[in-house]
Amino acid sequence: MLEVAGSSPATLTIFLGGEKLPNFYFSGGIFLTEKILHVIRPAQGGMIKHIETLFQGMEKEYQLYLAAPPSCDSYLLRSAARKRYLLPLSESLHPLGNWRIVCSLAQFIREEKIDLVHTHGVRAGIVGQAAALIAGCGKVVATMHNMINYGMMPFSMAFQSMHRILMRRTVRRLITVSEVIKKDIMKYRLFPPEMVTVIYNGVDVALFSKNSCSDRKISFNGPVIGTVARLEPAKGIKYLLDAAAIIDKEYPWVYFVIVGDGPERNFLQQYAISLGIERRVFFFGFRNDVPSLLPLFDIAVIPSVQEGLSIFCLEALAAGCPVVASDVGGLAEIIIPYKNGLLVPPKNPRALADALVELLKNRTWAAALGRQGREMVEQKFTYEKMLERTKEVYAQVLRPE
């Protein structure tokens, strides 16, 4: 006998022969059964945009939950998440503190009857995977957004060993956002290669167009070289300022716009003053209207010393901006030299300055690079492709055994 009891306006509890089946959540005219919990560390920029894309694209197909620090405050995530667990995860690797977090998160996973845990990055991966193991949730997907650098962590060998054990014990499928990160995984022998899937980050190309900046208060009387990044050492903004100082000596009518915030902001602002270029460099701080700012940029620059797969690079190309980027990480999988941009050696201000000047001198060629870049993003790096391939991974992992 089938009995249906409405436990709330949006939830149905089904009894079959007296046995209670999992709750069905009713949304948008369909029943959602699988509950997916995303676990993330303190993050801004690309990782948050990546997860926002997943939530926006999947909220009508899955019940989405979020375990994130209070600092990861995103309206899009809050509005799409059915429930949020405030994860007190910091940059510290304190064993006792992390163990308490793991146990608390495991209790949340059990109470909410989470079907699949999706972790993002190494730090959140270890906590989320350990919690899933304790809670008895055997379906875990992990995404690696950046290159691994165990050498920067205390007790790196022990940390690496623990990470490898958890990955092999709990994770069913591993996603990397670039081929170079997959190679990094293989180098550390973290995971069987046949279970690793490369899914490139994607952007909504329709949001980006080379029209005009929507902020009428912002205008420049010369070409603008711009970047969007979290202001931290890995993004290499110091080298961009060094390149700006070189360019300023020969082309004093060029402006530089840096969008973003982070721990290096005060240092970088003082460094610009010490180079004597403070009148040419503008720090916009964090902005959530990047699509409307990109029309300001004549050239987009990414001076990173470490990069997984830059979402800003995709956004700039989608806006028709030619890109000059460091030849690191997954950037070489996006930028095809002399077709949609230029690649330069990292930590090399002179090479960066020369490449930027090359595009400044040939604006027709630069515009052509931007057009070809937009076409490539439309073909290969759309959010639809990213969502479709991620859903395929979920379907594989959620398939009944």
N, C-alpha and C positions, 0 to 999 in steps of 0.2 A: 504494500500500500504506500502511495506517495502522499506525504503531507507537506504543505508549504505554510510557513508562519512568517509573517512580516515583522521582523524585529525592529525596523525603523523604516522611514519612507524610502530609503535608498538601499536597504539591505534585506535579503531574503535568506532565511534559514530553511534548508530542505531536509526532511526526514524520509528515509526509504526503509520500510520494514522496521520502523522503530529506531534505526540507526541515523544519527545526525551526520550529514555531509558538510563539507566546507561551505562557509557563507559565500553567497554570490552578491557582488556589489553592482547595483544597477546605475548606469550612467549613459546619457545620450541615446537611450533606446536599446542598449545592449547590456548583457551581463558580463562583468569583469571578474575573473576568478583568481588569476595569479597575482601575488603580491611581491613586488620587487623593491628591495631596499638598496639605495645607493649610499656608499660610505665614502666621505671625502675629508681630506685634511684642510687646514687653513689655506685658502687659495683665492686668487683673483685672476683676472685676465682670461687667458685661453681655456684653462680647465673649467672655470665657471661657465663660460660661453658654451663649451662642449656639452656640459651636463644640462644646461638650460635647453639646448637643442633637443637632447634626448627626452626631457620632461615634456616639452611642448609637443613633440611628435608622437609620444606614446601614452599621454594621459587618458586617451580614449580607448586604449586597448589593455592597459594594465592598471592595477592599483599601485601607485608609486609612493614610496616612503623615502625619507631623507635622514641620514645621520651625518650631521655637519656641525662644525664649531659655530658659535654665535657670530663670529666675524664674517662668515659666509652668508651675508644677508642679501638675498636676491628676491625681489617681488615675484619674478617668474617661477622660481623654485617654490616659494611659499604658497603661491596660488595653485600650483599643480600637485603639490605633495599632499597626500591624504593625512599624513601625520609626520611630524618632524621630531627627531630625537636630537637634543642638543649635546653634541659630542665634545667633551672638554679636552680635545686633543691639541697639544701645543707642539712647539719645535723640540721640546725636551724628550729624551729617551729614557726617562726615569722608570726603572722596571716596576716598582710598586705602584706608581701612579697609573702606568699603562695597564697593569694587571687589573686594577679596579675598574678602569674604563672597559676592558674586555669583558669582565663579568657582568657589568651593568648592561652593556650592549647585547650580550648573549641573552640576558633576561628579556630585553625588549624584543629580540628576534623570536623567542619562544612565545611570549605573550601575544604578539601580533600575528603569529603563525606565518612568518615570512617564507615564501616559496623559493626565492632566489636572492642572493646577496651579490651586488655588483660593487667592487671596490675600485678606487681610482688612486694610482700612485703607490709608492713603496710604503710610506708611513701609515696611511689609512689602510693599505692592503694588509699589513701585518695585524693590525687591530681588528679589522673587519673579518679577516679569514679565521683568526683565532676565535673570535666570538661565534662565528658560524659553526666552527668545529665543536665548541662546547655546547652550543644550542642544538646540535644535531641537524643543522641545515646542510644537506649534502650537495646543494647546487649553488656553486659560486662561479662568477665571471669576474675577471680582473682586467683592468685597462691600465697600460703603462703609457703615460703621456710624455715622459722625458727620458733621457739617458740616465742610467744608474751610476751613482758615484758613491760607492761604499766607503771610499777613502776619506770622505768628509764626515763620516759618522764615528762616534766613539765605539770601541770594541767592534771594529768593522768586520773582522773575521767571524766573530760569534753572531753578529747581526746578519751577515750574509748566509751563514749556515741555517739560522732560524728561518730566514725568508725562504730559502730553497725548500726546507722541510714543509713549511706551511703551504707553499705554492703547489708542491707535488701531492700533498695530502688532501687539499681541499678544492683547488681550482679545477673546474671542468674545461673551461676555455679561456685562453689568454688573448686579449686584443692589444695590438700596438698601433699607434697612430702614424707610424712610418716604417719603412723597410729597415732603416738604419737602427731603429730601436729594437726591431726583431733580431738583428744581427748581434746587438748588445746582449739581449737575453740569451742567445745561443753561446756567446762568449763565456757568460757566467754559468752556463748549463743549469739555468733555473727551471726550464720547462721543456718537455718534448716538442721538437719543432713542428711535428704534424698537428699539434693542438694549438698552434699560434696562428691567429688571423690578423692580417694588416687591414685596418679600416681607416682610411684617411679622414681627417677632420673635414667638415663641410660647412658652407655658408649659404645663406639665402641670397642668391645673386640679385634678385629683384629689389633688395633693399639698397643696393649700391648703384649709383649712377653719377656720371661726371657732369652734373648740372651746375649748381651753385651752392655755397654754404648757406645753411638755413639760419645761422646766427649772424644777423646783419651787423652786429657790433664788431665783428672781426673782419679786418681787411689788411692787406699788405700791398706796398707799392713796388714789389719785386718778387722774383720766384721764391717758392717755399719748398724746403726739404723737410719732411715730417716723419715722425715715428710714433707708434703707440706701443707702450711696454710697461710692465711693472718695473719700477726703478730699483733694481737689484743688480749685483755684480754680473750675473750670468747674461744679462741683456746687453752688456758692453756699451752703455751710453757714454761712459768716459771717453771711449775711442771715437765716438761720434763728435764729441766736443773738441777733441784734438783735431779731427778732420775739419770741423767748422772753423777752427782758428787758422788752419792752413788755407782754406778757401777764402776766408775773410781778407787775407792779405792781398789777394789778386782780384776778388770779386766782392767788394764790400756792400753790394746791393742785395745779397742773398740772405734770406731769413730761415731760421730753423725752429720748428715747432715740436715740442716733446709732450705728448699726451700720456698721462699715467702718474701713479704715485707709488711710494714704496720706501724702504729703509734708506735708500741712497739719495733721496731728493735734496736734503739740505746740503750734503756734500757736493752734489752735482751743481747746484746753484752757486755755491761758493767757488767751485772749480771754474765755472764759466766766467765769473768775475776775475779770477786770477789770470785767466787767459785773455782778458780784455774784450770779450765778445758778448757781454751781458746784454748789450743793446740789440743784438742780432738773434739771441736765443730766447724763446718764450716757453715757459713751463706752464702748461694748461691744467695740470693736476688730473685727477680721475674724472672722466666724462663717460656718461652712458649713452651719448648720442654720436658715437664714432661715425656711423654712416653719413651723418650730416656734416661732419668735419672734413672727411676725406676729399671733397672737392677743392679744399684749400691747397692740397698738396700737389705740387708739380712733379715731385719725385718722392717716393716712399723709401725709407732706409731702415734696414734691420741689421745693426752692428753686433749681434749676439756672439757670445763665445761658446754658448751651449743652447741647443734648441731641439725640441722634439719635432713638431710640425706646426709652424707659426700660423695661427688663425689670422693674425693681423696681415701677414703676407697674402693670404687668400682674399681678405677683405680689400686690400689695396689693389690687387689685380682685378677683382670684381668691379672696382670703381674705375678701372681703366688707367690706373697709375703704373708707370714703369717702376721697377723695384731694383734697388742695389742692396745686396744682402751678403752677410758672411757665409763662406762655404763651410758650414757646420751642420751637423745633425740632419734633419729631414728637409732643410731648405734647398738642398741640391735636387730633391725629388719634386720640387715645385718650380724653381727657377731654371730655365734652359737658357744659358748664356747667349746673348745677342738675338734671342727670340722673344723673350718676355721680360728680360731684365739682365742684370750683371751680377756675378759672384766675385767676391774678393777674399783674400786670406783674412782670418780673424785677427784681432789685436794689431791691425796694421793701418794706422790713420792715414798714411800717405797713399796707400792703394785705395782706401775708401774715398779719400778726397779726389783722387784722379778719376775714379769711376763716376762720381757725382758730377764733376766738371765736364766729363765727356758727354753726359746726357744734357747738361745745361747748355752746352755749346750747340747741340744738334736736337732742337726741340721737335722737329718733324719726325726724326727717327725715334725719339723718346715716346712720342704719341703713338707711333706704330707698335712699339713694344707693349704699351699699355693695352691697346686693342687686342693684340694677340694673347696677352695675359688673361683678359676677360673671357675670351673664347675658350681658353684651356680650362678655366675654373668652371665654366658652364658645362663642359664635357666631362670633367673628372672629379671636381671637388664640391659638388652640391650637397646640401644638407639632406636632400631626398635619398641620395646614394648612401650616405652615412647611416641614416635611419633604417633603410631597407636591409643593409648588411648586418647591423646590430640586432635587428629583429630576427634575422636568420640564426644568429648565434644563440639568442634567447630560446628560440624554438627547439634547437638542438639540445640545449641543456635541460629544458623543461619537459622534454619528451618522456613519457612514462617508461620506466625500465621493465 
